Amino acid sequence: QVQLVESGGGLVQAGGSLRLSCAASGRTFTFSSYAMGWFRQAPGKERGFVARISRSGGSTSYADSVKGRFTISRDNAKNTVYLQMNSLKPDDTAVYYCAVDRVGSTGYDYWGQGTQVTVSS
């Protein structure tokens, strides 16, 4: 099994910044072999895609709503993926989750418990 632990969430004012971390572990899990993603779920809304990063960190993709404001990165030596969030808006308020991307098909099989991000106006 794979364990993912998110951290770094909190309460910030609009325009502020936060950096989320996701630490991965597992006896048979090789972190550098997998792309990783960030998702979020706001109250009363479905979980949605935020960002994805390739195995080496050389390729990234973002939801249109966060482009130019959020940056996903990873440190394979530390088995950790990050999400730097700048210029935060109240609409960014959500529980943020990291996940392990599947190999050979679409989808994510392993998820963390999430970390709460609240942006006040």
Number of C-alpha atoms within 10 A of each C-alpha: 8 17 16 21 18 23 17 14 18 14 14 18 14 17 14 14 17 18 16 22 23 24 18 22 16 11 8 8 14 13 22 18 13 16 22 28 25 24 19 22 19 17 9 6 9 9 15 14 17 23 23 26 23 18 17 14 17 9 12 16 15 19 13 10 11 17 12 11 13 20 19 24 21 22 14 16 8 12 16 20 26 23 23 14 20 17 15 23 19 15 13 20 20 21 18 26 27 31 27 21 22 14 11 6 7 8 11 15 10 15 19 18 15 22 21 20 22 21 19 16 11
